[in-house]
Amino acid sequence: MGCPGKSLALGSRKGLAAFLALIALTSAGVGVLYAIQSRDLIANSLTSIIIVCLVVPFCALGGISALFTLISPRPALLVNDTGIWDNTTLFGAGLIKWEEIAAISSYRVLTQRYLAIVPRDLEPLLSRQTILQKWTMLINAKISPSPINIPDILLRIPSHDLVRHIRESYSAEIRQYHIYIE
């Protein structure tokens, strides 16, 4: 289906991943040090409880995800005849087959643009995901236009250019599977 050589592999932004890993893991470390320093206050301080229970795990997960991106040899995003492979972060959706996609678009929230991939049925995708990927998709489904949202900052080209590439290179798949392209 389609023409050979039309696949697009976008490498991860290793410099950004290194910076984010450093910031996130440093923040988690500072949170742990704060908790150790104020362990007598933890039971009585809402700030300490929030830092220990929310901020430290969130920063640690973000740092681990950035490290995963930094060491992963896979392209961050791959578009080919099979579908779209989202490996942008540890929480990326992995393979989304063309037949599983209902719509693809680019949208903006404040100053950040995103690539949105809307699945026809979320359940088959969720069944192939890790618990962190499932939570990410379910949260995204509640607070954003799609369960799969990839920020432009993680891509090497703007999402609107990526949507145009998909529209031009995968028109047969788009027609065959009735995929809405914004």
C-alpha positions, 0 to 999 in steps of 0.5 A: 500500500502506498509508495516505497520510501515514504516512511518517516522516522523522527529521532528523539531530541537527545539534548532535550531528554538529557536536560529534562532528565537532569531537571526532573531527577534533581527535583526528585532528589531535592524533594527526598532531601526535603522529606528527610530534613523535615521528617518530624514535620511530615505528619503535620505539614500538608506541604511535606505530604504533597512533596513526598507523595506527589512531587517526588514520584512525578519528578522521578517518573519524568526523569526516568522517562527522559532517561529512557528517551536518552538511551533508546535507539528507536526513533521517537516517532515512526510513520510507515505502512503499518501505522504510527509508532509513538516512542517519544517517551516511556509513556508513548503509545507504541504502535497504533495501526492504521486500522485503529486510527479514527482521526489525526490532527494538530492542535494548540494549547497556549504556546504548545502544539500537539499531534493528536491521534484519536483511536477508533476504540481505546480498549484494544490499544489499552490492552497492549500498554503498560500500567503507566501508558494506560494511565497516561492515555486514560488521563489524556482522554479525560483532559484533552482532545485525544488519548494520544497527544504528542507535544511538538517539543518532542518532535523534530518537525512541527505537528502540522507538517507531520499531519501534512506528510501523513495526508500526502504520503498515506492517502491510500491508508486514509481512504481505506480506513476512513481516517479523518485528517484535520 
